Amino acid sequence: MPTAATQPPSDFLQRIPLSARAILDIGCRQGELGRAIKRQNPSARVYGLESDADAAAIAAQYLDAVAVLDPETAAVPFDVPGGFDCIIYSAVLPHTREPWALLQQHATLLRPDGVILFCVPNIEHWSFADRLLRGTWDYEPSGLLDRGHMRWFSLESTRRGLESAGLIPCDVQPRIFDLERARRFAASMTPSLTALGIKVEDYTTRAAALQYIWRARTKPLERLTLAGNMLAPIGGVSHVRVVHPFQALATDPDVAVVVTNDIALAPPDDGTPHIFILHRPALVGAQGMDVLRRLMDAGWLVVTEFDDHPDFFQSMQTGQQLSFRGVHAVQTSTPALAEVLRPRNPEIAGFPNAIVTLPEVRNFTDPNAITLFFGALNRERDWRDLMPTLNAVAALAGPRLKFQVVHDEAFFNALTSPHKAFTPICDYETYNNLLGESEVSFMPLLDNDFNRAKSDLKFIEASAHRVVSLASPVVYGHSIVDNETGLLFRDPEHLRLLLMRLIVLPEWGQRIADQARAYVAQERMLAYQVAPRLAWYRSLWARKDELTAAMWTRLSTES
């Protein structure tokens, strides 16, 4: 895997449609971008063109195919049925003689809904003008003044160039690295700018961007706006159910997303689809109806996102509850929850929890010790009867068994082993870092109605990090293939045997964890949900009037 120093810029990676199945990376260098793409979408086929044979040889180890050629003088040698979903020029166009002719030629290789993505330097950047004025302009090895640049670009010249190539700009994102220096330079130029009739504010905007990232299509597609609120991010649920899906959907250039708690947010006024997603709302009585009316009067189609059994929340135990029957549709995470919620609103879709990026593997480095990870909230009833077994195994194993406990201080205090560490409630990044440094993730759930409606989130999180799951059959028995992608314990004695074997044979646990990570890569990546999610949202909008009528019928008959 590439090191952190060679990772492609995140702002560029986030502009690549996450659902893209076939991608052409022109100027792929050593395949850094392609490797990052495949960590987010392992099923994507990434093809590379590179003029440097040595770099291409390295890229060929990671990409599906790489050709050594000059893209301006040779045809693309790859036959992709249906065309590419995305063609990328991360740093190529400034080095070409006829960039717009090249884009026009390659656009014929796109699918009808495909995207062209490229980055170009901004000739209007303040540092360029500063050097010209000081007489210090000269070519440099890289950057804005790269000696290999054959073409220069501004915001407007790029827009005209795209139009000349028969392409329609979708969006453009400036890369601004030092806004304050741009402002100071513009302020120092105020007398000259004023004399030229140029507004200082307008010039500052043009001069601040070092580069622009553009996305374009061959034809326009209908815009979709998704807005939503989010509960405080505790335990990763908000990330997995709101933040990460919204980020994934936003990689489509025709989707705009907004995370906000502003119920008065105005939707777009151009008549394009716009949907507001409420995260675990507690809409009760007149106050709840006021929230819904404000959203619907503004024209939003309203969806509830809920990923727990509602009957175990006090706010849901009222006949005036509107969170499900008072909205157009509901989305959830498991088939069991969908069946619980369907009687309250039949318009329901299930989107299993998924991983946005496969993290780098960092565990199983010490053959003489394993770390058991436990990270949960309010789970004492689930682990209480198993604690004697954990302590007994810990006493036998000594330093060969370590514990990493997150969130649950009672669990930590009940452990009698000295080889333990505790982290209180933390952010999701810290949680994942601690999980990724462990070898075993402990996941006990008692068999009851509430737990049976839980998701397998902890299993896919652990598996993505190549951590072996040691879990109860409740919930996890539907996802884990026992002894292949995880371990299911039936009782305390079975737990003891499995844990002892993991300590004695860590290579056994690593084999299982490798297979679990492969399962996540094949089945449980967020990239695989982008298309079905967008299709469902657009289908809801197409039936908005019908869904609105059904909602008012539910409210009138159940009030």
C-alpha positions as CSV (number, residue, x, y, z in Angstrom):
1,M,0.0,0.0,0.0
2,P,1.2,3.6,-0.6
3,T,2.5,5.5,2.4
4,A,0.7,8.6,3.7
5,A,3.2,10.8,1.8
6,T,2.1,9.3,-1.6
7,Q,-1.7,9.3,-0.9
8,P,-3.6,11.4,-3.5
9,P,-5.2,14.6,-2.3
10,S,-8.6,13.8,-0.6
11,D,-10.4,16.7,-2.4
12,F,-9.6,15.1,-5.7
13,L,-10.4,11.6,-4.7
14,Q,-13.8,12.8,-3.4
15,R,-14.7,14.1,-6.8
16,I,-14.5,10.6,-8.4
17,P,-18.0,9.0,-8.5
18,L,-17.9,6.3,-5.9
19,S,-20.1,4.1,-7.9
20,A,-17.8,4.1,-11.0
21,R,-17.2,0.6,-12.3
22,A,-14.6,1.4,-15.0
23,I,-12.2,4.3,-14.6
24,L,-9.4,5.5,-16.9
25,D,-6.6,7.3,-15.1
26,I,-4.6,9.3,-17.7
27,G,-1.1,10.1,-16.3
28,C,-1.5,7.4,-13.5
29,R,2.1,7.7,-12.4
30,Q,2.8,4.9,-9.9
31,G,-0.9,4.1,-9.5
32,E,-1.4,6.0,-6.2
33,L,-4.8,7.3,-7.2
34,G,-5.9,3.9,-8.5
35,R,-4.9,2.2,-5.3
36,A,-6.9,4.7,-3.3
37,I,-9.9,4.2,-5.5
38,K,-9.8,0.4,-5.0
39,R,-9.7,0.9,-1.2
40,Q,-13.1,2.6,-1.6
41,N,-14.5,0.5,-4.4
42,P,-12.6,-2.8,-4.6
43,S,-14.8,-4.0,-7.5
44,A,-13.9,-1.0,-9.7
45,R,-11.7,-1.7,-12.7
46,V,-9.0,1.0,-13.0
47,Y,-7.0,1.4,-16.2
48,G,-3.9,3.6,-16.4
49,L,-2.0,5.5,-19.1
50,E,1.5,6.6,-18.3
51,S,4.3,7.9,-20.5
52,D,7.0,7.0,-17.9
53,A,7.8,3.3,-18.3
54,D,9.3,2.9,-14.8
55,A,6.3,4.5,-13.1
56,A,3.9,2.4,-15.3
57,A,5.7,-0.8,-14.2
58,I,4.9,0.0,-10.6
59,A,1.3,1.1,-11.4
60,A,0.8,-2.2,-13.2
61,Q,1.2,-4.1,-9.9
62,Y,-2.0,-2.5,-8.6
63,L,-4.2,-1.4,-11.5
64,D,-6.2,-3.7,-13.8
65,A,-4.2,-2.7,-16.8
66,V,-1.6,-0.1,-17.6
67,A,-0.3,1.1,-21.0
68,V,2.9,3.1,-21.7
69,L,2.0,5.8,-24.3
70,D,1.5,9.5,-25.1
71,P,-2.2,10.0,-24.8
72,E,-2.1,12.8,-27.5
73,T,-0.4,10.6,-30.1
74,A,-1.8,7.1,-29.4
75,A,-5.3,5.7,-29.0
76,V,-6.5,4.3,-25.7
77,P,-5.8,0.5,-26.0
78,F,-8.5,-0.7,-23.6
79,D,-11.8,-2.2,-24.8
80,V,-14.4,-1.4,-22.1
81,P,-17.9,-2.6,-23.0
82,G,-20.3,0.3,-22.6
83,G,-17.6,2.8,-22.0
84,F,-15.8,4.3,-18.9
85,D,-17.7,5.7,-16.0
86,C,-15.0,8.2,-15.3
87,I,-11.9,9.5,-17.1
88,I,-9.3,11.3,-14.9
89,Y,-6.6,13.7,-15.8
90,S,-5.1,14.6,-12.4
91,A,-2.0,16.6,-13.7
92,V,-1.9,15.9,-17.4
93,L,-3.7,18.7,-19.3
94,P,-1.2,21.5,-18.7
95,H,1.4,19.2,-20.4
96,T,-0.6,18.7,-23.5
97,R,-0.5,20.6,-26.8
98,E,-4.2,20.5,-27.5
99,P,-6.0,19.8,-24.2
100,W,-9.5,20.5,-25.5
101,A,-9.1,18.3,-28.6
102,L,-7.8,15.5,-26.3
103,L,-10.9,15.8,-24.1
104,Q,-13.2,15.8,-27.1
105,Q,-11.5,12.7,-28.4
106,H,-11.6,10.8,-25.1
107,A,-15.2,11.9,-24.3
108,T,-16.3,9.4,-27.0
109,L,-15.0,6.6,-24.6
110,L,-17.5,7.6,-21.8
111,R,-20.7,6.0,-20.9
112,P,-23.7,8.4,-21.5
113,D,-23.7,9.3,-17.9
114,G,-19.9,9.3,-17.5
115,V,-17.8,12.0,-15.9
116,I,-14.5,13.7,-17.0
117,L,-12.5,14.9,-14.0
118,F,-9.3,17.0,-14.2
119,C,-7.2,19.5,-12.3
120,V,-5.5,22.5,-13.9
121,P,-3.4,25.3,-12.4
122,N,-4.8,28.8,-12.2
123,I,-2.8,31.4,-14.2
124,E,-4.6,34.1,-12.3
125,H,-3.2,33.0,-8.9
126,W,-1.8,36.0,-7.1
127,S,1.7,34.5,-6.9
128,F,2.0,34.6,-10.7
129,A,1.2,38.3,-10.8
130,D,3.5,39.0,-7.9
131,R,6.5,37.3,-9.7
132,L,5.8,39.2,-12.9
133,L,5.7,42.5,-11.1
134,R,8.9,41.8,-9.2
135,G,10.7,40.5,-12.3
136,T,11.3,37.1,-10.6
137,W,9.2,35.0,-13.0
138,D,10.8,31.7,-14.1
139,Y,10.0,28.1,-14.6
140,E,10.3,25.7,-11.7
141,P,10.5,21.8,-11.4
142,S,6.8,21.6,-10.4
143,G,3.8,23.6,-9.4
144,L,2.1,26.6,-11.1
145,L,5.4,27.3,-13.0
146,D,6.2,23.7,-13.9
147,R,8.7,23.8,-16.8
148,G,6.7,21.1,-18.5
149,H,3.6,23.2,-18.8
150,M,2.6,23.8,-22.4
151,R,-0.8,25.4,-21.7
152,W,-2.1,27.8,-19.0
153,F,-5.7,28.0,-17.6
154,S,-8.0,30.4,-16.0
155,L,-11.5,29.8,-14.7
156,E,-13.2,31.4,-17.8
157,S,-10.7,30.0,-20.4
158,T,-11.3,26.5,-19.0
159,R,-15.1,26.9,-19.2
160,R,-14.8,28.0,-22.8
161,G,-12.4,25.2,-23.6
162,L,-14.9,22.6,-22.2
163,E,-17.7,24.1,-24.3
164,S,-15.5,23.9,-27.4
165,A,-14.9,20.2,-26.7
166,G,-18.7,19.6,-26.5
167,L,-18.6,19.1,-22.7
168,I,-21.0,20.5,-20.1
169,P,-19.4,21.6,-16.9
170,C,-20.9,20.0,-13.8
171,D,-19.0,21.8,-11.1
172,V,-15.6,23.3,-10.3
173,Q,-13.8,23.4,-6.9
174,P,-11.0,25.8,-6.2
175,R,-7.9,24.7,-4.3
176,I,-7.0,27.5,-2.0
177,F,-4.0,27.0,0.2
178,D,-3.2,30.5,1.6
179,L,-6.3,32.8,1.4
180,E,-4.8,35.4,3.8
181,R,-1.8,36.0,1.5
182,A,-4.1,36.3,-1.5
183,R,-6.2,38.9,0.4
184,R,-3.1,40.9,1.4
185,F,-1.8,40.9,-2.1
186,A,-5.1,42.1,-3.5
187,A,-5.3,44.8,-0.8
188,S,-1.9,46.1,-1.8
189,M,-3.1,46.3,-5.4
190,T,-6.2,48.2,-4.6
191,P,-5.3,51.5,-6.2
192,S,-4.3,49.8,-9.5
193,L,-7.3,47.5,-9.5
194,T,-9.6,50.5,-8.8
195,A,-8.0,52.5,-11.6
196,L,-8.6,49.5,-13.9
197,G,-12.3,49.3,-12.9
198,I,-11.8,45.9,-11.2
199,K,-13.5,45.2,-7.9
200,V,-11.0,44.0,-5.2
201,E,-13.4,41.3,-4.0
202,D,-13.8,39.9,-7.5
203,Y,-10.0,39.9,-8.1
204,T,-9.4,38.2,-4.7
205,T,-11.8,35.4,-5.7
206,R,-10.0,34.8,-9.0
207,A,-6.5,35.1,-7.5
208,A,-6.9,32.9,-4.4
209,A,-7.2,29.5,-6.1
210,L,-3.9,27.8,-7.0
211,Q,-5.7,25.1,-9.0
212,Y,-9.2,24.2,-10.1
213,I,-10.8,20.7,-10.0
214,W,-13.4,20.4,-12.7
215,R,-16.0,17.8,-13.5
216,A,-17.9,17.6,-16.8
217,R,-20.3,15.4,-18.8
218,T,-21.3,15.0,-22.4
219,K,-24.9,15.8,-21.5
220,P,-26.8,17.3,-18.5
221,L,-28.6,15.1,-16.0
222,E,-31.2,16.1,-13.5
223,R,-30.0,17.5,-10.2
224,L,-30.9,15.9,-6.9
225,T,-30.6,17.7,-3.6
226,L,-30.4,15.7,-0.3
227,A,-30.5,17.5,3.0
228,G,-30.5,15.9,6.4
229,N,-29.9,16.4,10.1
230,M,-27.7,14.3,12.3
231,L,-27.7,13.3,16.0
232,A,-24.5,14.0,18.0
233,P,-21.8,11.6,16.6
234,I,-21.5,9.0,19.4
235,G,-20.1,5.5,18.7
236,G,-19.9,6.0,15.0
237,V,-23.6,5.5,14.2
238,S,-24.0,9.1,12.8
239,H,-21.0,8.6,10.6
240,V,-22.1,5.3,9.2
241,R,-25.8,6.2,8.7
242,V,-25.4,9.9,7.8
243,V,-22.0,11.4,7.2
244,H,-20.4,8.6,5.1
245,P,-23.5,7.9,3.0
246,F,-23.9,11.6,2.3
247,Q,-20.2,11.9,1.3
248,A,-20.6,8.9,-0.9
249,L,-23.7,10.3,-2.7
250,A,-22.0,13.7,-3.1
251,T,-19.3,12.1,-5.3
252,D,-22.0,12.0,-8.0
253,P,-21.7,15.5,-9.7
254,D,-25.5,15.8,-10.0
255,V,-26.1,15.3,-6.3
256,A,-25.9,18.1,-3.8
257,V,-25.9,17.2,-0.1
258,V,-26.3,19.4,3.0
259,V,-26.1,18.2,6.6
260,T,-28.0,20.7,8.7
261,N,-30.2,21.1,11.8
262,D,-32.0,24.0,10.0
263,I,-35.5,22.7,9.4
264,A,-36.3,26.0,7.6
265,L,-33.7,25.3,5.0
266,A,-35.0,26.4,1.6
267,P,-35.0,23.7,-1.2
268,P,-33.8,24.6,-4.7
269,D,-36.2,26.7,-6.6
270,D,-35.7,25.1,-10.0
271,G,-38.1,22.2,-9.5
272,T,-35.4,19.5,-9.3
273,P,-35.9,16.7,-6.8
274,H,-35.2,17.6,-3.1
275,I,-35.4,15.2,-0.2
276,F,-34.9,15.9,3.5
277,I,-33.7,12.9,5.6
278,L,-34.4,13.0,9.4
279,H,-31.9,11.0,11.5
280,R,-33.7,9.1,14.3
281,P,-36.3,11.8,14.7
282,A,-38.6,12.0,17.8
283,L,-41.6,13.7,16.2
284,V,-44.4,13.8,18.8
285,G,-47.8,15.6,18.8
286,A,-48.2,19.2,17.8
287,Q,-44.5,20.0,18.0
288,G,-43.6,17.0,15.7
289,M,-46.4,18.0,13.3
290,D,-45.0,21.5,13.2
291,V,-41.6,20.2,12.1
292,L,-43.2,18.1,9.4
293,R,-45.5,20.8,8.1
294,R,-42.6,23.3,7.8
295,L,-40.6,20.8,5.7
296,M,-43.5,19.8,3.5
297,D,-44.8,23.3,3.1
298,A,-41.4,24.2,1.8
299,G,-41.7,21.4,-0.7
300,W,-39.4,18.7,0.7
301,L,-40.1,15.0,0.4
302,V,-39.3,13.7,3.9
303,V,-37.6,10.4,4.8
304,T,-37.0,9.1,8.3
305,E,-33.6,7.3,8.9
306,F,-33.9,4.9,11.8
307,D,-31.6,2.0,12.7
308,D,-32.8,0.7,16.1
309,H,-35.9,-0.9,17.4
310,P,-38.2,2.0,18.2
311,D,-40.3,0.3,20.9
312,F,-37.3,0.5,23.3
313,F,-37.2,4.3,23.2
314,Q,-39.5,6.1,25.6
315,S,-40.1,8.9,23.1
316,M,-41.7,6.4,20.8
317,Q,-44.2,5.1,23.3
318,T,-47.0,7.4,22.5
319,G,-50.0,7.4,20.2
320,Q,-49.0,10.8,19.0
321,Q,-45.8,9.5,17.5
322,L,-45.3,10.8,13.9
323,S,-41.7,9.7,13.1
324,F,-42.8,6.9,10.8
325,R,-46.4,7.4,9.8
326,G,-46.0,11.2,9.3
327,V,-43.3,11.0,6.7
328,H,-43.2,9.9,3.0
329,A,-40.8,7.0,3.5
330,V,-38.5,5.3,5.9
331,Q,-34.9,3.9,5.5
332,T,-33.3,1.5,7.9
333,S,-30.4,-0.9,8.2
334,T,-31.6,-4.5,8.6
335,P,-34.4,-6.8,7.3
336,A,-35.5,-7.4,10.9
337,L,-36.0,-3.6,11.5
338,A,-37.7,-3.2,8.2
339,E,-40.3,-5.7,9.3
340,V,-40.8,-3.9,12.6
341,L,-41.2,-0.6,10.9
342,R,-43.3,-1.7,7.8
343,P,-46.7,-1.6,9.6
344,R,-46.0,2.0,10.5
345,N,-45.1,3.0,7.0
346,P,-45.0,0.5,4.1
347,E,-42.7,2.7,2.0
348,I,-39.4,1.4,3.4
349,A,-36.0,0.6,2.1
350,G,-33.1,-1.2,3.8
351,F,-29.5,-0.1,3.3
352,P,-27.1,-2.3,5.3
353,N,-24.3,-0.6,7.2
354,A,-21.3,-0.4,5.0
355,I,-17.6,0.6,5.0
356,V,-16.5,3.7,3.1
357,T,-12.8,2.9,2.8
358,L,-10.8,-0.2,3.6
359,P,-8.3,0.9,6.2
360,E,-4.7,-0.2,6.1
361,V,-3.9,-3.4,8.0
362,R,-2.0,-2.8,11.2
363,N,-2.5,-5.8,13.5
364,F,-1.1,-9.4,14.0
365,T,2.4,-8.0,14.3
366,D,3.4,-9.8,17.6
367,P,3.0,-13.6,17.4
368,N,3.3,-13.8,21.2
369,A,0.3,-11.6,22.1
370,I,-3.2,-10.7,20.9
371,T,-5.4,-7.8,22.0
372,L,-9.1,-8.2,22.5
373,F,-11.1,-5.1,21.7
374,F,-14.5,-4.3,23.3
375,G,-16.2,-1.0,22.4
376,A,-19.8,-0.6,23.3
377,L,-22.3,1.4,25.4
378,N,-25.0,0.1,27.8
379,R,-24.1,-3.5,27.2
380,E,-23.5,-4.8,30.8
381,R,-26.4,-7.3,30.7
382,D,-24.9,-8.8,27.5
383,W,-21.4,-9.3,28.9
384,R,-22.0,-9.8,32.7
385,D,-22.3,-13.6,32.7
386,L,-19.3,-13.9,30.3
387,M,-16.9,-11.8,32.5
388,P,-15.8,-14.8,34.7
389,T,-14.7,-16.6,31.5
390,L,-12.7,-13.7,30.2
391,N,-11.0,-13.3,33.6
392,A,-10.2,-17.0,33.8
393,V,-8.6,-17.0,30.4
394,A,-6.7,-13.8,31.1
395,A,-5.3,-15.3,34.3
396,L,-4.0,-18.3,32.3
397,A,-2.7,-16.3,29.4
398,G,-1.0,-13.5,31.3
399,P,0.6,-10.9,29.0
400,R,-0.3,-13.0,25.9
401,L,-3.9,-11.6,26.2
402,K,-4.4,-7.8,26.3
403,F,-7.6,-5.9,26.5
404,Q,-8.5,-2.6,24.7
405,V,-11.8,-1.2,26.1
406,V,-13.6,1.8,24.6
407,H,-16.6,3.5,26.1
408,D,-17.6,0.9,28.7
409,E,-15.9,1.7,32.0
410,A,-17.9,-1.0,33.9
411,F,-16.5,-3.7,31.6
412,F,-13.0,-2.4,32.1
413,N,-13.3,-2.3,35.9
414,A,-14.7,-5.9,35.9
415,L,-11.6,-7.2,34.1
416,T,-9.1,-8.5,36.7
417,S,-6.2,-8.6,34.2
418,P,-3.5,-5.9,34.6
419,H,-2.9,-6.0,30.8
420,K,-5.7,-3.7,29.9
421,A,-6.3,-0.1,28.6
422,F,-9.3,2.1,28.7
423,T,-10.5,4.9,26.5
424,P,-13.6,6.8,27.4
425,I,-16.3,7.9,24.9
426,C,-14.2,9.2,21.9
427,D,-14.5,10.3,18.4
428,Y,-15.0,7.7,15.6
429,E,-11.5,8.1,14.3
430,T,-10.0,7.2,17.7
431,Y,-12.4,4.3,18.0
432,N,-11.2,2.9,14.6
433,N,-7.5,3.5,15.4
434,L,-7.8,1.4,18.5
435,L,-9.9,-1.3,16.8
436,G,-7.3,-1.5,14.0
437,E,-4.5,-2.2,16.5
438,S,-6.4,-5.1,18.0
439,E,-6.6,-8.7,16.8
440,V,-10.0,-9.8,18.2
441,S,-13.3,-7.9,18.6
442,F,-15.6,-9.2,21.3
443,M,-19.3,-8.8,20.4
444,P,-21.8,-10.4,22.9
445,L,-25.5,-9.9,22.5
446,L,-28.2,-11.6,24.6
447,D,-31.2,-13.0,22.7
448,N,-34.0,-10.5,23.1
449,D,-36.3,-8.4,20.8
450,F,-34.1,-5.3,21.1
451,N,-30.9,-7.1,20.2
452,R,-32.4,-9.1,17.4
453,A,-33.1,-5.8,15.6
454,K,-29.5,-4.6,15.9
455,S,-27.2,-4.4,12.9
456,D,-23.9,-6.2,12.3
457,L,-22.0,-2.9,12.2
458,K,-19.4,-4.0,14.7
459,F,-18.7,-7.1,12.5
460,I,-18.0,-5.2,9.3
461,E,-16.0,-2.5,11.2
462,A,-13.8,-5.2,12.7
463,S,-13.5,-7.2,9.4
464,A,-12.5,-4.1,7.5
465,H,-9.5,-3.7,9.9
466,R,-8.7,-7.5,9.6
467,V,-9.8,-8.0,13.2
468,V,-11.4,-11.4,13.9
469,S,-14.9,-11.2,15.3
470,L,-15.7,-13.3,18.4
471,A,-19.4,-12.9,18.6
472,S,-22.8,-14.2,19.8
473,P,-25.1,-15.9,17.2
474,V,-27.7,-13.2,17.9
475,V,-27.5,-10.8,14.9
476,Y,-24.0,-11.9,13.9
477,G,-25.1,-15.4,13.0
478,H,-26.9,-13.9,10.0
479,S,-23.6,-12.4,8.7
480,I,-20.7,-14.4,10.0
481,V,-19.9,-17.7,8.4
482,D,-18.6,-19.5,11.5
483,N,-14.9,-20.4,11.4
484,E,-14.6,-18.7,8.0
485,T,-15.3,-15.0,8.4
486,G,-15.7,-15.0,12.2
487,L,-16.2,-17.0,15.3
488,L,-19.6,-17.6,17.0
489,F,-19.6,-18.7,20.6
490,R,-22.7,-20.6,22.0
491,D,-22.0,-20.3,25.8
492,P,-19.2,-19.4,28.3
493,E,-17.4,-22.7,27.8
494,H,-17.4,-22.3,24.1
495,L,-16.1,-18.8,24.4
496,R,-13.3,-20.0,26.6
497,L,-12.2,-22.6,24.1
498,L,-12.3,-20.2,21.1
499,L,-10.4,-17.5,23.0
500,M,-7.7,-19.9,24.2
501,R,-7.2,-21.2,20.6
502,L,-6.9,-17.6,19.3
503,I,-4.1,-17.0,21.9
504,V,-2.3,-20.2,21.1
505,L,-2.8,-20.0,17.3
506,P,-2.9,-16.4,16.2
507,E,-2.3,-17.4,12.6
508,W,-5.7,-19.2,12.7
509,G,-7.4,-16.0,13.8
510,Q,-5.5,-14.0,11.1
511,R,-6.7,-16.4,8.4
512,I,-10.3,-15.9,9.5
513,A,-9.8,-12.1,9.7
514,D,-8.3,-12.1,6.2
515,Q,-11.4,-13.9,4.8
516,A,-13.7,-11.5,6.7
517,R,-11.9,-8.5,5.2
518,A,-12.3,-10.0,1.8
519,Y,-16.0,-10.4,2.4
520,V,-16.4,-6.8,3.3
521,A,-14.4,-5.8,0.2
522,Q,-16.7,-7.9,-2.0
523,E,-20.1,-7.2,-0.4
524,R,-20.2,-4.4,2.2
525,M,-18.6,-1.3,0.7
526,L,-20.6,1.9,0.6
527,A,-19.6,2.3,-3.1
528,Y,-22.0,-0.6,-3.9
529,Q,-25.0,1.3,-2.4
530,V,-24.6,4.6,-4.2
531,A,-26.6,3.6,-7.3
532,P,-29.5,1.8,-5.5
533,R,-29.8,4.7,-2.9
534,L,-30.0,7.3,-5.7
535,A,-32.5,5.2,-7.6
536,W,-34.7,4.8,-4.6
537,Y,-34.6,8.6,-3.8
538,R,-35.5,9.4,-7.4
539,S,-38.3,6.9,-7.4
540,L,-39.7,8.5,-4.3
541,W,-39.7,11.9,-5.9
542,A,-41.4,10.5,-9.0
543,R,-44.2,9.3,-6.7
544,K,-44.3,12.3,-4.4
545,D,-48.0,13.1,-4.8
546,E,-49.0,9.5,-4.3
547,L,-46.8,9.2,-1.1
548,T,-48.1,12.5,0.2
549,A,-51.7,11.3,-0.1
550,A,-50.8,8.0,1.6
551,M,-49.2,9.9,4.4
552,W,-52.2,12.0,5.1
553,T,-54.4,8.9,4.9
554,R,-52.3,7.3,7.7
555,L,-52.5,10.4,9.8
556,S,-56.3,10.8,9.4
557,T,-57.1,7.1,10.1
558,E,-54.7,6.7,13.1
559,S,-55.3,10.0,14.8
